[in-house]
């Protein structure tokens, strides 16, 4: 059923998606301030960012399944209440451990993006649902660019608690917006959640994201890292088998195996690596001190402003994408967007001697990421039942999260490999090497997206051929049935003229239709030149 209150619903969906993305990303620009405020190491402070990503990725599949059931409104409100409570923990003067608990609770909100898409698809008219879903996907990305500069500014003027206080304020507003505008889910949907599958997947995702976020583990404890990676792979295999056998799977893997959906998730995974890699490279390069020989030594707030072109052009791309999709199919648009991000890598690799060049590269990245994010739901939802919208997009979000984490790890490893022993910062050439890695990742993403488009056209052509053959066979059968259908030979009925023709062929009547063999009065064949039914004629 389509909701008549579409106008107040759309702003609420956008705002909630923007808030959870911005609050989830608050940890990144505050790492240094957290380390000094709580007197912990930078590695420990890094967990304020890592734990939010972990909790978001782990909880997202469960929220996706709940979002596909009849209790979606309750799931959204409860999740936002948890986010508000977590935001309160980050503001209160509590020890560092409670800050991590609060950040984990805030990260859970990252799983709401897919549910916002499900609400839009169920309750908005078809003409409005597609562009709304595209924009929800975009704001979930550009929220990072909104959160960075605001958090940096508030930290410089009021400290880390004030910055986290902003998160408390906007999450409380988001909860009220959801309470007033989110409608109930349509009837007739399953409410069952595969708890065992959720726990197995949560364990696998936790290990994967932990391994990608802890770069030192691979360099100092490689054996332990390999064992954990093997355990994560084993858990994923167990989860896949159990999901395929389950009557109420957490994620509809049979739908995920659809070539278009599988290809889209591969493109999201590889593209996510490249996109987050470039974002990391630019922000880190901008904050590198001048004394190193490169970089601009920007403060946290000013470095956050470097992300403004990313957010602005990302939003512009998100608004333009639905119109462009009227002329260009979604897989082709994905490929074009990936190529644009690749162009951003090329700009960064070739020209980064002044801040304006970094801003241009960041803007190109934002435009590419915005159009890519806006086109992605169209590829997936074209092959997904409406009732499975939240689940399918939740899985895509998990893939994106793992890709982003790997992108951050790849950037760290590439820069670490370019750091000389005893130096704190990598060489300038290490950034060029990392950019080349990103170019390769976006080339793979472009080719994967083009392959999705070709496969889509082949399947459409085959479907058209099958339809044409079926239509031709049906017409041929209808014609054959008409030819083999025997006429009803009634002596006096409407088909009697045909009997005259048959009788003339056998010689029973002459050319004028008069009876020869039986006589005019034998009562079997009448002279059809006469229309009178007077019995005296016989």
FENHUTA-V589365 format. One record per residue. N is the residue number from 1. RES is the residue in three letters. SS is DSSP state (2 for helix, 1 for strand, 0 for the rest). PSI is psi in radians with two decimals (* if undefined). D_FIRST is the distance of its C-alpha to the first C-alpha in Angstrom with 2 decimals. Layout:
# FENHUTA-V589365
n = [N N]
res = [RES RES]
ss = [SS SS]
psi = [PSI PSI]
d_first = [D_FIRST D_FIRST]
This chain:
# FENHUTA-V589365
n = [1 2 3 4 5 6 7 8 9 10 11 12 13 14 15 16 17 18 19 20 21 22 23 24 25 26 27 28 29 30 31 32 33 34 35 36 37 38 39 40 41 42 43 44 45 46 47 48 49 50 51 52 53 54 55 56 57 58 59 60 61 62 63 64 65 66 67 68 69 70 71 72 73 74 75 76 77 78 79 80 81 82 83 84 85 86 87 88 89 90 91 92 93 94 95 96 97 98 99 100 101 102 103 104 105 106 107 108 109 110 111 112 113 114 115 116 117 118 119 120 121 122 123 124 125 126 127 128 129 130 131 132 133 134 135 136 137 138 139 140 141 142 143 144 145 146 147 148 149 150 151 152 153 154 155 156 157 158 159 160 161 162 163 164 165 166 167 168 169 170 171 172 173 174 175 176 177 178 179 180 181 182 183 184 185 186 187 188 189 190 191 192 193 194 195 196 197 198 199 200 201 202 203 204 205 206 207 208 209 210 211 212 213 214 215 216 217 218 219 220 221 222 223 224 225 226 227 228 229 230 231 232 233 234 235 236 237 238 239 240 241 242 243 244 245 246 247 248 249 250 251 252 253 254 255 256 257 258 259 260 261 262 263 264 265 266 267 268 269 270 271 272 273 274 275 276 277 278 279 280 281 282 283 284 285 286 287 288 289 290 291 292 293 294 295 296 297 298 299 300 301 302 303 304 305 306 307 308 309 310 311 312 313 314 315 316 317 318 319 320 321 322 323 324 325 326 327 328 329 330 331 332 333 334 335 336 337 338 339 340 341 342 343 344 345 346 347 348 349 350 351 352 353 354 355 356 357 358 359 360 361 362 363 364 365 366 367 368 369 370 371 372 373 374 375 376 377 378 379 380 381 382 383 384 385 386 387 388 389 390 391 392 393 394 395 396 397 398 399 400 401 402 403 404 405 406 407 408 409 410 411 412 413 414 415 416 417 418 419 420 421 422 423 424 425 426 427 428 429 430 431 432 433 434 435 436 437 438 439 440 441 442 443 444 445 446 447 448 449 450 451 452 453 454 455 456 457 458 459 460 461 462 463 464 465 466 467 468 469 470 471 472 473 474 475 476 477 478 479 480 481 482 483 484 485 486 487 488 489 490 491 492 493 494 495 496 497 498 499 500 501 502 503 504 505 506 507 508 509 510 511 512 513 514 515 516 517 518 519 520 521 522 523 524 525 526 527 528 529 530 531 532 533 534 535 536 537 538]
res = [UNK UNK UNK UNK UNK UNK UNK UNK UNK UNK UNK UNK UNK UNK UNK UNK UNK UNK UNK UNK UNK UNK UNK UNK UNK UNK UNK UNK UNK UNK UNK UNK UNK UNK UNK UNK UNK UNK UNK UNK UNK UNK UNK UNK UNK UNK UNK UNK UNK UNK UNK UNK UNK UNK UNK UNK UNK UNK UNK UNK UNK UNK UNK UNK UNK UNK UNK UNK UNK UNK UNK UNK UNK UNK UNK UNK UNK UNK UNK UNK UNK UNK UNK UNK UNK UNK UNK UNK UNK UNK UNK UNK UNK UNK UNK UNK UNK UNK UNK UNK UNK UNK UNK UNK UNK UNK UNK UNK UNK UNK UNK UNK UNK UNK UNK UNK UNK UNK UNK UNK UNK UNK UNK UNK UNK UNK UNK UNK UNK UNK UNK UNK UNK UNK UNK UNK UNK UNK UNK UNK UNK UNK UNK UNK UNK UNK UNK UNK UNK UNK UNK UNK UNK UNK UNK UNK UNK UNK UNK UNK UNK UNK UNK UNK UNK UNK UNK UNK UNK UNK UNK UNK UNK UNK UNK UNK UNK UNK UNK UNK UNK UNK UNK UNK UNK UNK UNK UNK UNK UNK UNK UNK UNK UNK UNK UNK UNK UNK UNK UNK UNK UNK UNK UNK UNK UNK UNK UNK UNK UNK UNK UNK UNK UNK UNK UNK UNK UNK UNK UNK UNK UNK UNK UNK UNK UNK UNK UNK UNK UNK UNK UNK UNK UNK UNK UNK UNK UNK UNK UNK UNK UNK UNK UNK UNK UNK UNK UNK UNK UNK UNK UNK UNK UNK UNK UNK UNK UNK UNK UNK UNK UNK UNK UNK UNK UNK UNK UNK UNK UNK UNK UNK UNK UNK UNK UNK UNK UNK UNK UNK UNK UNK UNK UNK UNK UNK UNK UNK UNK UNK UNK UNK UNK UNK UNK UNK UNK UNK UNK UNK UNK UNK UNK UNK UNK UNK UNK UNK UNK UNK UNK UNK UNK UNK UNK UNK UNK UNK UNK UNK UNK UNK UNK UNK UNK UNK UNK UNK UNK UNK UNK UNK UNK UNK UNK UNK UNK UNK UNK UNK UNK UNK UNK UNK UNK UNK UNK UNK UNK UNK UNK UNK UNK UNK UNK UNK UNK UNK UNK UNK UNK UNK UNK UNK UNK UNK UNK UNK UNK UNK UNK UNK UNK UNK UNK UNK UNK UNK UNK UNK UNK UNK UNK UNK UNK UNK UNK UNK UNK UNK UNK UNK UNK UNK UNK UNK UNK UNK UNK UNK UNK UNK UNK UNK UNK UNK UNK UNK UNK UNK UNK UNK UNK UNK UNK UNK UNK UNK UNK UNK UNK UNK UNK UNK UNK UNK UNK UNK UNK UNK UNK UNK UNK UNK UNK UNK UNK UNK UNK UNK UNK UNK UNK UNK UNK UNK UNK UNK UNK UNK UNK UNK UNK UNK UNK UNK UNK UNK UNK UNK UNK UNK UNK UNK UNK UNK UNK UNK UNK UNK UNK UNK UNK UNK UNK UNK UNK UNK UNK UNK UNK UNK UNK UNK UNK UNK UNK UNK UNK UNK UNK UNK UNK UNK UNK UNK UNK UNK UNK UNK UNK UNK UNK UNK UNK UNK UNK UNK UNK UNK UNK UNK UNK UNK UNK UNK UNK UNK UNK UNK UNK UNK UNK UNK UNK UNK UNK UNK UNK UNK UNK UNK UNK UNK UNK UNK UNK UNK]
ss = [0 0 0 0 0 2 2 2 2 2 2 2 2 2 2 2 2 2 2 2 2 2 2 2 0 2 2 2 2 0 2 2 2 2 2 2 2 2 0 0 0 2 2 2 2 2 2 2 2 2 2 2 2 2 2 2 2 2 2 2 2 2 2 2 2 2 2 0 0 0 0 2 2 2 2 2 2 2 2 2 2 2 2 2 2 2 2 2 2 2 2 0 0 0 0 2 2 2 2 2 2 2 2 2 2 2 2 2 2 2 2 2 2 2 2 2 2 2 2 2 2 2 2 0 0 2 2 2 2 2 2 2 2 2 2 2 2 2 2 2 2 2 2 2 2 2 2 2 2 2 2 2 2 2 2 2 2 2 0 2 2 2 2 2 2 2 2 2 2 2 2 2 2 2 2 2 2 2 2 2 2 0 0 0 0 0 0 0 0 0 0 0 0 0 2 2 2 2 2 2 2 2 2 2 2 2 2 2 2 2 2 2 2 0 2 2 2 2 2 2 0 2 2 2 2 2 2 2 2 2 2 2 2 2 2 2 2 2 2 2 2 2 2 2 2 0 0 0 0 0 0 0 2 2 2 2 0 0 2 2 2 2 2 2 2 2 2 2 2 2 2 2 2 2 2 2 2 2 2 2 2 2 2 2 2 2 2 0 0 2 2 2 0 0 0 0 0 0 0 2 2 2 2 2 2 0 0 2 2 2 2 2 2 2 2 2 2 2 2 2 2 2 2 2 0 0 0 0 0 2 2 2 2 2 2 2 2 2 2 2 2 2 2 2 2 2 2 2 2 2 0 0 0 0 2 2 2 2 2 2 2 2 2 2 2 2 2 2 2 2 2 2 2 2 2 2 2 2 2 2 2 0 0 0 0 2 2 2 2 2 2 2 2 2 2 2 2 2 2 2 2 2 2 2 2 2 2 2 2 2 2 2 2 2 2 2 2 0 0 0 0 0 0 0 0 0 0 2 2 2 2 2 2 2 2 2 2 2 2 2 2 2 2 2 2 2 2 2 2 2 2 2 2 2 2 2 2 2 2 2 2 2 2 2 2 2 2 2 2 2 2 2 2 2 2 2 2 2 2 2 2 2 2 2 0 0 0 0 0 0 0 0 0 0 0 2 2 2 2 2 2 2 2 2 2 2 0 0 1 0 0 0 0 0 1 0 0 0 0 0 0 0 0 0 0 0 0 0 0 0 0 0 0 0 2 2 2 0]
psi = [2.31 2.31 2.35 -0.40 0.94 -0.60 -0.91 -0.38 -0.76 -0.86 -0.62 -0.76 -0.78 -0.81 -0.75 -0.78 -0.70 -0.73 -0.84 -0.56 -0.77 -0.75 -0.66 -0.49 0.06 -0.43 -0.61 -0.90 -0.10 0.09 -0.83 -0.76 -0.66 -0.73 -0.74 -0.62 -0.72 0.02 0.89 2.93 2.87 -0.62 -0.70 -0.72 -0.51 -0.45 -0.34 -0.44 -0.78 -0.75 -0.52 -0.74 -0.70 -0.89 -0.65 -0.79 -0.65 -0.70 -0.42 -0.83 -0.65 -0.79 -0.63 -0.72 -0.73 -0.62 -0.39 -0.05 -2.98 -0.18 0.59 -0.77 -0.81 -0.70 -0.71 -0.81 -0.73 -0.72 -0.77 -0.59 -0.68 -0.70 -0.73 -0.76 -0.73 -0.67 -0.63 -0.64 -0.57 -0.35 -0.61 2.60 1.28 2.88 2.97 -0.62 -0.66 -0.53 -0.73 -0.69 -0.77 -0.70 -0.65 -0.72 -0.68 -0.64 -0.49 -0.56 -0.35 -0.39 -0.08 -0.27 -0.80 -0.60 -0.60 -0.66 -0.70 -0.72 -0.77 -0.73 -0.54 -0.56 0.04 2.61 2.67 -0.64 -0.38 -0.43 -0.74 -0.88 -0.53 -0.78 -0.69 -0.75 -0.61 -0.74 -0.66 -0.83 -0.43 -0.34 -0.85 -0.18 -0.50 -0.79 -0.43 -0.71 -0.63 -1.01 -0.65 -0.78 -0.72 -0.74 -0.83 -0.59 -0.71 -0.58 -0.46 -0.10 3.03 -0.57 -0.64 -0.71 -0.77 -0.43 -0.58 -0.70 -0.70 -0.74 -0.88 -0.54 -0.60 -0.71 -0.70 -0.69 -0.79 -0.68 -0.72 -0.70 -0.66 -0.48 -0.43 2.11 2.96 2.67 2.70 2.69 2.88 0.40 2.64 2.47 0.07 2.46 2.28 1.59 -0.79 -0.77 -0.64 -0.72 -0.73 -0.79 -0.68 -0.74 -0.74 -0.78 -0.67 -0.80 -0.74 -0.86 -0.56 -0.75 -0.66 -0.43 -0.36 1.46 -0.61 -0.42 -0.66 -0.48 -0.56 -0.43 1.07 -0.66 -0.80 -0.67 -0.74 -0.71 -0.77 -0.65 -0.72 -0.68 -0.71 -0.74 -0.70 -0.77 -0.66 -0.67 -0.79 -0.75 -0.73 -0.79 -0.77 -0.63 -0.67 -0.47 -0.33 2.48 -0.38 1.25 2.66 -0.72 2.28 1.50 -0.48 -0.63 -0.63 -0.52 -0.16 2.33 -0.72 -0.75 -0.78 -0.76 -0.69 -0.70 -0.62 -0.78 -0.68 -0.72 -0.95 -0.73 -0.64 -0.67 -0.86 -0.76 -0.83 -0.51 -0.83 -0.68 -0.76 -0.75 -0.79 -0.82 -0.68 -0.68 -0.70 -0.52 -0.08 2.30 2.64 -0.55 -0.32 -0.41 -0.13 -3.13 3.08 -0.04 0.67 2.57 3.00 -0.74 -0.84 -0.66 -0.59 -0.58 -0.41 -0.42 -0.13 -0.81 -0.60 -0.83 -0.78 -0.90 -0.49 -0.72 -0.71 -0.77 -0.68 -0.61 -0.59 -0.50 -0.81 -0.61 -0.71 -0.59 -0.29 -0.36 -0.43 2.32 2.70 -0.78 -0.68 -0.66 -0.65 -0.80 -0.75 -0.69 -0.73 -0.66 -0.62 -0.76 -0.70 -0.64 -0.63 -0.70 -0.75 -0.73 -0.78 -0.68 -0.59 -0.54 1.90 0.52 -0.31 2.84 -0.55 -0.65 -0.63 -0.69 -0.68 -0.80 -0.69 -0.67 -0.74 -0.74 -0.80 -0.75 -0.74 -0.77 -0.69 -0.81 -0.64 -0.80 -0.62 -0.55 -0.47 -0.84 -0.61 -0.64 -0.77 -0.82 -0.32 -0.42 0.31 2.32 2.63 -0.65 -0.32 0.27 -0.91 -0.73 -0.78 -0.75 -0.48 -0.74 -0.71 -0.63 -0.71 -0.77 -0.74 -0.74 -0.75 -0.71 -0.75 -0.75 -0.74 -0.63 -0.74 -0.72 -0.73 -0.74 -0.77 -0.73 -0.72 -0.72 -0.62 -0.66 -0.43 0.24 2.14 2.63 2.30 -0.25 2.59 -0.52 2.59 2.92 2.83 -0.59 -0.42 -0.58 -0.64 -0.73 -0.79 -0.65 -0.65 -0.66 -0.73 -0.63 -0.72 -0.76 -0.73 -0.49 -0.72 -0.73 -0.73 -0.81 -0.67 -0.75 -0.71 -0.64 -0.65 -0.77 -0.76 -0.76 -0.66 -0.74 -0.68 -0.79 -0.66 -0.71 -0.72 -0.70 -0.69 -0.70 -0.76 -0.70 -0.72 -0.74 -0.73 -0.69 -0.75 -0.73 -0.68 -0.71 -0.73 -0.71 -0.68 -0.71 -0.74 -0.70 -0.66 -0.64 -0.62 -0.05 2.10 2.39 2.60 2.05 1.52 2.40 -0.75 -0.20 -3.02 -0.36 0.09 -0.62 -0.55 -0.49 -0.56 -0.73 -0.75 -0.71 -0.67 -0.63 -0.54 -0.08 0.12 -0.45 2.80 -3.02 -0.43 0.00 0.22 2.57 2.40 -1.03 -0.59 -0.21 2.71 -0.29 0.35 -0.13 -0.04 -0.83 2.19 2.77 1.96 0.08 -0.29 2.36 -0.07 2.51 0.36 2.19 -0.29 -0.31 -0.45 *]
d_first = [0.00 3.80 6.42 9.30 11.83 11.90 15.69 16.67 14.28 15.92 19.46 18.78 17.56 20.64 22.96 22.14 22.61 25.80 27.17 26.93 28.51 31.25 32.07 32.19 34.71 36.92 39.40 40.73 42.54 43.81 45.58 49.05 48.57 47.31 50.38 52.77 51.07 50.85 54.00 52.45 52.87 50.66 49.55 48.45 46.72 44.84 42.97 41.06 39.22 39.37 38.03 34.87 34.17 35.02 32.79 29.84 30.32 30.95 27.96 25.38 24.86 24.36 21.82 20.06 19.89 18.80 16.04 14.83 14.94 13.48 15.88 14.90 15.19 18.53 19.71 19.23 21.03 23.77 24.40 24.79 27.07 29.17 29.42 30.60 33.13 34.35 34.78 36.89 39.09 39.81 41.05 43.19 46.84 46.53 48.18 46.91 45.40 42.96 42.02 41.05 38.97 37.17 36.61 35.21 32.69 31.77 31.34 28.65 26.36 26.65 24.22 21.33 21.00 19.09 16.64 16.06 15.28 12.74 10.94 11.28 10.07 6.75 6.17 8.54 9.16 11.15 14.33 14.05 12.69 15.89 18.43 16.90 17.12 20.60 21.70 20.58 22.74 25.53 25.68 25.93 29.15 30.61 30.22 33.46 35.21 34.07 35.20 38.59 40.35 39.07 40.18 43.47 44.16 43.51 45.58 48.51 48.60 47.50 47.49 44.97 43.79 42.79 40.80 38.89 38.50 36.34 33.99 33.89 33.09 30.18 28.58 28.81 27.08 24.32 23.88 23.62 21.10 18.84 19.46 18.42 15.40 13.69 10.64 10.43 9.21 6.89 9.52 12.09 13.43 17.14 18.73 22.12 23.96 27.10 29.45 32.52 30.94 29.75 33.33 34.93 32.73 33.33 37.05 37.07 35.17 37.40 40.48 39.32 38.51 41.61 43.78 42.49 42.90 46.39 48.57 51.77 50.95 51.45 54.72 56.33 54.85 53.96 54.51 52.12 49.52 49.88 49.58 46.39 44.96 45.88 44.27 41.02 41.10 41.83 38.93 36.56 38.00 37.64 34.03 33.25 34.93 33.22 29.73 30.40 31.57 28.91 26.20 23.96 25.10 24.61 24.05 23.22 26.62 26.32 23.53 25.68 28.58 26.95 29.52 27.26 25.75 29.22 30.81 28.37 29.12 32.83 32.66 30.90 33.59 36.57 35.20 34.46 38.10 39.32 37.08 37.93 41.52 42.01 40.38 42.80 45.78 45.40 44.93 47.79 50.03 49.50 50.61 53.68 56.88 59.13 62.01 60.60 61.26 57.69 54.57 54.13 54.33 51.24 50.26 46.93 45.55 46.88 45.77 42.26 42.54 43.14 39.45 38.42 38.63 36.50 33.68 34.04 34.26 31.54 29.13 30.46 29.91 26.32 25.71 27.63 26.20 22.97 25.33 27.87 25.42 25.12 28.75 29.31 27.46 26.25 29.11 31.70 30.30 30.58 34.17 34.99 33.66 35.74 38.72 38.32 38.45 41.48 42.99 42.60 44.58 47.25 47.58 47.98 50.50 52.55 52.48 52.07 55.33 53.82 50.75 49.42 49.18 47.14 44.76 44.37 43.71 41.13 39.41 39.38 37.96 35.17 34.24 34.28 32.30 29.69 29.16 29.33 26.69 24.35 24.90 24.63 20.83 20.67 23.28 21.74 18.06 19.26 20.55 18.02 15.08 11.76 12.14 15.62 15.09 16.59 19.33 20.38 20.63 22.40 24.95 25.46 26.07 28.65 30.32 30.45 31.97 34.61 35.36 35.81 38.06 40.10 40.38 41.83 44.14 45.28 46.11 48.07 49.95 50.82 52.15 53.96 55.67 56.88 58.32 62.07 63.55 64.19 61.90 58.90 57.05 56.52 58.29 56.75 56.78 54.48 51.65 52.38 52.32 48.95 47.61 48.84 46.94 43.78 44.54 44.76 41.43 39.66 41.53 40.17 36.64 37.14 38.49 35.71 33.07 35.07 35.32 31.53 31.46 34.31 32.80 29.54 31.57 33.70 30.80 29.31 32.80 33.24 29.98 31.14 34.53 33.16 31.09 34.21 36.41 34.14 33.98 37.78 38.44 36.33 38.27 41.56 40.89 40.01 43.23 45.29 44.06 44.97 48.43 49.22 48.15 51.47 52.10 52.88 56.58 57.11 60.66 59.94 56.22 54.55 55.37 59.08 59.86 59.02 61.64 64.19 63.52 63.94 67.10 68.55 67.97 69.95 72.65 71.80 71.55 73.16 71.56 71.27 69.38 72.37 73.00 75.77 75.98 74.91 76.17 74.36 74.70 73.54 70.10 68.20 67.55 67.70 68.66 65.34 67.19 67.45 64.50 66.41 65.68 68.95 70.41 73.92 73.17 73.40]
